Amino acid sequence: MTIAESKVTAQGQISVPAEVRKKLGVGPGSVLEWHEQGDQVVVRRAGRYTSEDVHRALFPNSSAKGRADVKDAIRAYIRKRRARG
């Protein structure tokens, strides 16, 4: 089902239709990612990953305790970096 259409300019630019902007939650300055999936291209908003998403992608067979350890390590690192300033 088609949500909306865009026209490509001579410079290769497109406008993202209002319906799509609302659905993706994007506005000025937002970054969109383009992914190839077979014979289709999928567009999604970039940077919507939590630390848990990243951990699951890097360590798919680890336990929930491992995720907590990573979060604690990140917090400790950030505290240490802020203390230097």
Secondary structure, DSSP 8 states (H G I E B T S, - for coil): ---------TTS-----HHHHHHHT--TT--EEEEEETTEEEEEES----HHHHHHHH-TT--HHHHHHHHHHHHHHHHHHHHH-
